[in-house]
Amino acid sequence: MTPLNIVKTAKARGINLLGLTDHNSAANCPVFWKLCMDEEITPLAGMEICSKEGVHVLALFDDLYAALDLSEFIKNSLPSGKEFTGRDLNQFLTDSKGEITGIEKTYLGEFTDKSFSELFDIVNSRNGLFIPAHIRRPYFSVYSQLGKLPDLPYDMVEMYKPRKEKKYPVITDSDAHWPDQIACRKTVYEIQEQNKSLSVLEQIKKAAEAAMFHVIF
């Protein structure tokens, strides 16, 4: 799951809007961003953040530097002194050729010290897109951890198997952790002509209401 392999696989499978959301870090996003641009894929930089209650949320940006700023903030909100041991998935940093350039030593699999509602404010204050992740999953979701979806002005929520959810637009995506999962689920956004001059995130927000789902198993 190097940025190189992710982008090449997504390109081969017809993806033209792609986000990289490692757990609690955007450290690999600069290389990912460049590779997407080289392949004429629109990149979104971000991360999947774990709140202190154990809720996973997606933070997505069309501004690489805003994502990196949040990444540093989130890293500082993880338990101090908890180092990665290598017993779980790798935490490699790589270059555009897929070569390992370093290892993130801070263990990224921990809960942050920020609540779900605090993360909502933190992401939005940086003009990011805050999306409650896999909200109906029986673990690490708002329903499993909080018992309900807090009443906040989300632009959209994410589900593995999309269905109507209160007043919020619903999207799906592959949530790929392995290469063969890339593009197994995807959302198709139809961007109206009058919205094409807007930022990428604003285009997505406006298109989410009419989003179409393509789920492949």
Residue pairs with C-beta under 8 A, 6 or more apart in sequence:
1 176
1 177
1 178
1 179
2 92
2 94
2 98
3 20
3 28
3 31
3 32
3 35
3 94
3 96
3 98
4 31
4 35
4 94
4 96
4 97
4 98
5 98
5 179
6 18
6 20
6 32
6 176
6 179
6 182
7 18
7 32
7 35
7 36
7 39
7 41
8 39
9 179
9 182
9 183
10 18
10 41
10 182
10 183
11 39
11 41
13 182
13 183
14 183
15 41
15 182
15 183
15 186
16 40
16 41
16 42
17 41
17 42
17 44
17 189
17 200
17 204
18 36
18 41
18 42
18 43
18 44
19 43
19 44
19 45
19 46
19 58
19 60
19 173
20 26
20 28
20 29
20 32
20 43
20 44
20 45
20 46
21 46
21 47
21 48
21 58
21 59
21 60
22 28
22 47
22 48
22 108
23 47
23 48
23 49
23 50
23 108
23 109
24 47
24 48
24 49
24 50
24 74
24 75
24 78
24 108
24 109
24 110
24 112
25 47
25 71
25 74
25 75
25 104
25 108
26 45
26 46
26 47
26 67
26 68
26 70
26 71
27 71
27 93
27 104
28 93
28 94
29 43
29 45
29 46
29 64
29 67
29 68
29 71
30 64
30 68
31 94
31 95
31 96
32 43
32 45
33 43
33 45
33 64
34 96
35 96
36 42
36 43
37 43
42 200
43 64
44 60
44 61
44 62
44 200
44 201
45 60
45 61
45 62
45 63
45 64
45 67
45 68
46 58
46 59
46 60
46 61
46 67
46 128
46 129
47 58
47 59
47 67
47 70
47 71
47 74
48 56
48 57
48 58
48 59
48 133
49 56
49 57
49 58
49 59
49 74
49 112
49 114
49 119
49 123
50 56
50 110
50 111
50 112
50 140
51 57
51 111
51 112
51 114
51 115
51 116
51 118
51 119
51 145
52 111
52 112
52 113
52 114
52 115
53 111
53 115
53 116
53 145
53 146
54 111
54 140
54 145
55 116
55 132
55 140
55 141
55 142
55 145
55 146
56 133
56 134
56 140
56 141
57 116
57 119
57 120
57 123
57 130
57 131
57 132
57 133
58 129
58 130
58 131
58 132
58 133
58 158
59 67
59 70
59 119
59 123
59 128
59 129
59 130
59 131
60 128
60 129
60 131
60 201
61 67
61 70
61 126
61 127
61 128
61 129
61 201
62 199
62 200
62 201
63 127
66 126
66 127
66 128
67 128
69 126
70 122
70 123
70 126
70 128
73 122
74 112
74 114
75 106
77 112
77 113
77 114
78 106
78 107
78 108
78 110
78 112
78 113
79 107
79 110
79 113
82 106
82 107
82 110
83 105
83 106
83 107
84 91
84 103
84 104
84 105
84 106
84 107
84 108
85 107
88 109
89 177
90 103
91 103
91 104
91 105
91 107
91 108
92 100
92 102
92 103
92 104
93 100
93 101
93 102
93 103
93 104
94 100
94 101
95 101
112 119
114 122
116 142
116 146
116 150
117 150
117 152
119 130
120 130
120 152
123 129
123 130
124 130
127 201
128 201
129 155
129 156
129 201
129 204
129 205
130 154
130 155
131 154
131 155
131 156
131 157
131 158
131 171
132 141
132 142
132 149
132 154
132 157
132 158
133 140
133 141
133 158
133 175
134 140
134 141
134 158
134 159
134 160
134 175
135 141
135 142
135 143
135 149
135 157
135 158
135 159
135 165
136 143
136 159
136 160
136 161
137 143
137 144
137 160
138 144
142 148
142 149
142 150
143 149
149 157
149 165
149 166
154 168
155 168
155 169
155 204
155 205
155 208
156 168
156 169
156 170
156 171
156 205
156 208
157 165
157 168
157 169
157 170
157 171
158 170
158 171
158 172
158 173
159 165
159 170
159 171
159 172
160 172
160 175
160 185
161 172
161 215
162 170
162 171
162 172
162 213
162 215
163 170
164 170
169 208
169 209
169 211
170 211
171 187
171 208
171 211
171 213
172 185
172 186
172 187
172 213
172 215
173 185
173 186
173 187
174 181
174 182
174 183
174 184
174 185
174 186
175 181
175 185
176 182
176 183
176 184
183 216
184 215
184 216
184 217
185 213
185 214
185 215
185 216
186 213
186 214
186 215
187 211
187 212
187 213
187 214
188 211
188 212
188 213
188 214
189 203
189 204
189 207
189 208
189 211
190 207
190 210
190 212
191 203
191 206
191 207
192 206
192 207
195 202
195 203
195 206
195 207
196 203
198 206
